[in-house]
């Protein structure tokens, strides 16, 4: 565009400006519009830098934190840590051939990025020929706490969900025999399956209710959450003696009897009265 072109006057569609040369449109409108948005970009960048996070801090982009759906809400529940209670139903402890431990609960963990949403299809994992399901009630922590009294434990609960603790049973058993940690059997990729979270403010705190799991339509697990050896308040109180519980923490509370293997093509469907449902499809080998 030449200087002569910029001096040509033309009426503006905005009556506030009337007849103006093209130069006015370039200088006063377009550039002003760009500068307006550049200012907002600069302000956003400043706020981001003030929080101590810049792109230069990371050698590669950090992953987004896993987050689970919440019933009837657009917001999601960010998952921080996953704690799991071992052998918390008497009948399950017996089917595993071990003594029932009523003195105190014990725990193992799963990485939060092993979370997978209900309804997903997951591959049959590598390194195992005996992949098991374990249907569980899951507690979602919504308020921070440390050394929480049992009587106040439920005040720290955001809600509840159905969960599947998928387990490489053969590798877990081999680790037990050698008195080694269970990580390779329990901390398995895509093994922390979770249904939508039911807020306790709406559904209450389930002290009882049928917990079931079906494989290809056939009932495999059936119990009641009232049969937990260590109740939800007791588990929260005990766990918080060793960890500062934080919003986003999940606690898988244990599984009833009837655990067993799955194979590629199997369809798992579970439910807990008053809490919700869960589903999982087993795909081909990883």
Secondary structure as GFF3:
##gff-version 3
##sequence-region A 1 286
A	DSSP	alpha_helix	3	7	.	.	.	ID=ss1
A	DSSP	beta_strand	9	11	.	.	.	ID=ss2
A	DSSP	beta_strand	19	21	.	.	.	ID=ss3
A	DSSP	alpha_helix	22	24	.	.	.	ID=ss4
A	DSSP	pi_helix	25	30	.	.	.	ID=ss5
A	DSSP	alpha_helix	31	50	.	.	.	ID=ss6
A	DSSP	three_ten_helix	55	57	.	.	.	ID=ss7
A	DSSP	beta_strand	67	69	.	.	.	ID=ss8
A	DSSP	beta_strand	76	78	.	.	.	ID=ss9
A	DSSP	beta_strand	82	85	.	.	.	ID=ss10
A	DSSP	alpha_helix	90	95	.	.	.	ID=ss11
A	DSSP	beta_strand	107	110	.	.	.	ID=ss12
A	DSSP	three_ten_helix	112	114	.	.	.	ID=ss13
A	DSSP	beta_strand	115	117	.	.	.	ID=ss14
A	DSSP	beta_strand	121	124	.	.	.	ID=ss15
A	DSSP	beta_strand	131	133	.	.	.	ID=ss16
A	DSSP	beta_strand	135	141	.	.	.	ID=ss17
A	DSSP	three_ten_helix	150	156	.	.	.	ID=ss18
A	DSSP	beta_strand	157	165	.	.	.	ID=ss19
A	DSSP	beta_strand	167	168	.	.	.	ID=ss20
A	DSSP	alpha_helix	169	177	.	.	.	ID=ss21
A	DSSP	alpha_helix	183	186	.	.	.	ID=ss22
A	DSSP	beta_strand	192	194	.	.	.	ID=ss23
A	DSSP	beta_strand	198	199	.	.	.	ID=ss24
A	DSSP	alpha_helix	200	203	.	.	.	ID=ss25
A	DSSP	beta_strand	210	215	.	.	.	ID=ss26
A	DSSP	beta_strand	218	224	.	.	.	ID=ss27
A	DSSP	three_ten_helix	225	227	.	.	.	ID=ss28
A	DSSP	alpha_helix	232	239	.	.	.	ID=ss29
A	DSSP	beta_strand	250	255	.	.	.	ID=ss30
A	DSSP	beta_strand	260	261	.	.	.	ID=ss31
A	DSSP	beta_strand	267	272	.	.	.	ID=ss32
A	DSSP	beta_strand	276	285	.	.	.	ID=ss33
###
